[in-house]
């Protein structure tokens, strides 16, 4: 039997234009195993769930992930798919094919440009994650204060949770996905 997967989606009203296409794509998934979907809407979140100081958009992503981890803690895998990323029906199977005990995440990198600091970044718009590693990584976040979820996971210069614990992030770029906001 295939392992259980929870499909998680941090979203907000800024991504409403993609919601119907995203939901249609998820409904078409062919994965034959226990699966559920959870969307975390951060539209009206002017606070930090953990009581920490508010520092803008990055706190919203942190809070969204805290809520995703809370909802997913009893699922072996989290398939995180941004709300403007449209995946093919076999996306979970494609990512599972790369999963191994030492793999923290299977990720597809998506470029996004023109951030307020003028830099270009590459975000993991979809990731298959082993939940127990994600839970441990968020405990780690409390002491390292990473700016972005991606740095928490993969690390810039090898300082993220995964590389410091001998875990790999497998990057897959051959997938045909649509990133609606690029």
Long-range contacts (C-beta under 8 A, 24 or more apart in sequence): 1-33, 2-31, 2-32, 2-33, 2-34, 2-96, 3-33, 3-34, 3-76, 3-77, 3-96, 4-33, 4-34, 4-35, 4-75, 4-76, 4-77, 5-31, 5-33, 5-34, 5-35, 5-75, 5-76, 5-77, 5-78, 5-79, 5-92, 5-128, 6-35, 6-36, 6-37, 6-38, 6-71, 6-72, 6-75, 6-77, 6-78, 6-79, 7-35, 7-36, 7-37, 7-38, 7-79, 7-81, 7-92, 8-37, 8-38, 8-39, 8-40, 8-68, 8-71, 8-72, 8-78, 8-79, 8-80, 8-81, 9-37, 9-38, 9-39, 9-40, 9-80, 9-81, 9-82, 9-83, 10-39, 10-40, 10-42, 10-61, 10-64, 10-65, 10-68, 10-80, 10-82, 10-83, 11-39, 11-40, 11-41, 11-42, 11-83, 12-41, 12-42, 12-43, 12-60, 12-83, 13-41, 13-43, 14-43, 15-82, 15-83, 15-84, 15-181, 17-84, 17-180, 18-83, 18-84, 18-86, 18-180, 18-181, 19-83, 21-86, 21-180, 22-81, 22-83, 22-84, 22-85, 22-86, 25-86, 25-87, 25-88, 25-89, 26-81, 26-87, 28-89, 29-87, 29-89, 29-90, 29-91, 29-92, 30-89, 30-90, 30-93, 31-92, 31-93, 35-92, 36-75, 38-68, 38-71, 38-72, 39-83, 40-64, 40-67, 40-68, 40-71, 58-147, 58-148, 61-148, 61-149, 62-141, 62-149, 65-138, 65-149, 66-138, 69-131, 69-134, 69-135, 69-138, 72-131, 72-134, 73-131, 73-135, 75-131, 76-130, 76-131, 76-132, 77-128, 77-129, 77-130, 77-131, 78-127, 78-128, 78-129, 78-131, 78-134, 79-126, 79-127, 79-128, 79-129, 80-124, 80-126, 80-127, 80-128, 80-129, 81-125, 81-126, 82-110, 82-123, 82-125, 82-126, 82-179, 84-125, 84-179, 84-180, 84-181, 85-110, 85-125, 85-126, 85-177, 85-178, 85-179, 85-180, 86-177, 86-178, 86-179, 86-180, 87-126, 87-175, 87-177, 88-175, 88-176, 88-177, 91-126, 91-175, 91-177, 92-128, 94-172, 94-175, 95-126, 95-128, 95-172, 96-128, 98-128, 98-170, 98-172, 99-128, 99-130, 99-170, 100-168, 102-166, 102-167, 102-168, 103-130, 103-167, 103-168, 103-169, 103-170, 104-129, 104-130, 104-133, 104-137, 104-153, 104-161, 104-162, 104-165, 104-167, 104-168, 104-169, 105-129, 105-130, 105-133, 105-153, 105-154, 105-162, 105-169, 105-170, 106-169, 106-170, 106-172, 107-153, 107-154, 107-169, 107-170, 107-171, 107-172, 108-171, 108-172, 108-173, 108-175, 108-177, 109-171, 109-173, 110-179, 110-182, 111-182, 112-181, 112-182, 113-182, 121-148, 121-150, 122-150, 123-148, 123-150, 124-149, 124-150, 124-153, 124-154, 125-177, 125-179, 126-177, 127-153, 129-153, 133-161, 133-162, 133-165, 133-167, 136-161, 136-165, 137-161, 137-162
